[in-house]
């Protein structure tokens, strides 16, 4: 059959953009190209091995499974060749010629955000590994033949500047060879010792022989099949970095060897940090699945529920058939049992951190807490365990922490003064209980600024019947919210929900230890009356209060459900709360941000009859200064809306404030 002549193709627009960024960017670790090319070769070998063990016919069936790297320091050349599945013509145009995934587009966006500073970790996480070779190569040649016996061989060539060419090749064996000449500034990668060093660093656990100029370099072997006592920490951490494309060591791990009603081995890890695209749930990946050491699936979603997919690792079961498909794993009782064991073991590890290793628990909670908490709405079988692991800031913890910090600062100051006075003496030995500045240690632990529901309930007074919470955009904003004034005065603890996820999951808890959870933003809170305040003459009451409330109602119009005298305000004049049918203001704002088509809930305006401003307004009303009273009523109402993030016209608010100041200075 006559060979096809060379054809030229143009990269798609997105691919041009990606290649331009890669070729022209400042990069922090170009060596990562080797890791990515080896990873691609390993994937190709996994796929052809899978075809062979499931009985499919392949081109050159007796070829050994290996990866060969050849470098020539003098000629400054590099090549990598595998005996894997190879590529068809369509693969070359669709996988190498265009952006084939949303992950690649996300990579482009993040690369721009980082002002053209290309990070090797990003390359691995976003699946654009092949293109990383353009960082070090002037031109790349790909010679490949697919494993299907009837497929032709092809050569793909490009300099990454806009076009690529494809022509038929005379290659007779399946597999892929990638070759190029290295740029002068990257000629170090033409040295065999440098390549060997990088293979041991990044790819030591690839399950195929990697040869450099004929010498096998990697150790190989399935680490998860070893006895956990035989695996060193260094070996385990290297394996984690290999499978995760992470440069940091893991936070913790589970090495399991289960025998009995279900047989499987697993080595799974918790990363130190969430990946850059972690909160895009469509990008969440699950564990790798093996069947008796044979790779089956890269991202086996059935192994873990979505809220636990921050884990990285491998699960290998001899009880699964080699030809296990997505449909089989979805409904397999074996998979269901493996999943059950894994979830229970992961929960056991997290519960141990919460009890005995608060630093680890805090790292986990800060990085993966938002995803983990979402399990409350999806996994009802583990709902109670998730609830026990929830942690929240509260008025008690933030006030206590502030007080503790203040005491430490005061103590440090006293010690510093004492040191100055004793400078001539030999009392310079630091006590073990002092910090670096000579002060006493505060004894604070990693979770001292957060509280569990269990701890909250344990310190509730007997008279308190509900668990109170308040949600908002930030902890600092919440600490200043006027709705907390009554609770602080009465020393009633309120949970402060600054994590956006909390606003959605906490109301769904309903109750804990038979105590209902209630937002203090609700207008219908059952608050106790203060006898001393009720007797006070320094508050507007009776007809005077009703007249003032009428003015607030008229100025607010139909946007309010009601205006009432407040029992929760101590230092503030007014605040907005949620009526019977209303939604928390924080949740409402987030729903709008998610383009949910919904009108604003009607609020209840609470006014503080004892506040000096409200008392002054009542006196002005008695003296007939109606204009000033109405201006102040509208200003106070809009100020409360501003605090809630609901004020649409700040210009009008400022103009009115100027008018109020003008009238008061006459």
Buried (B, 14 or more C-beta within 10 A) or exposed (E): EEEEEEEEBEBBEBBBBBBBBBBEBEBEBBBBBBBBBBBBBBBBBBBBBBBBEEEEEBBBEEBEBBBBBBBBBEEBBBBBBBBBBBBBBEBBBEEBBBBBEEBBBBBBEBBEEBEEEBBBBBBBBBBBBBBBBBBBBBEBBBBBBBBBEEBBBBBBBBBBEEBBEBBBBEBEEBBBBBBBBBBEEBBBBBEBEBBBEBBBBBBBBBBBBBBBEEEEBBEBBBBBBBEBEEBEEEBBBBBBBBBBBBBEBBBBBBBBBBEEEBBBBBBBBBBBEBBBBBEEEEBBBBBBBBBBEBBBBEEBBBBBBBBBBBBBBBBBBEBBEEEBEEEBBEEBEBBEBBBEBBBEBBBEBBBEBBEEBBEBBBBBBEBBBBBBBBBBBEBEEBBEBBBBBBBBBBBBBBBBBEEBEEEBEEBBEEBEEEBEEEEEEEEEEEEEEBBEBBBBEBEEEBBBBBBBBEBBBEEBEEEBEBBBBBBBBEBEBBBEBBBBBBBBEBEBBBBBBBBBBBBBBBBEBEEBEEBEBBBBBBBEBEBEEBEEEEEEEEBBBEEBBEBBBEBBBEBBEEEBBBBBBBBBBBEBBBBBBBBEEBBBBBBBBBBEEEEEEEEBBBBBBBBBBBBEBBBBBBEBBEEEBEEBBBBBBBBBBBBBBEBBEBBEEEEEBEEBBEBBEEEEEE
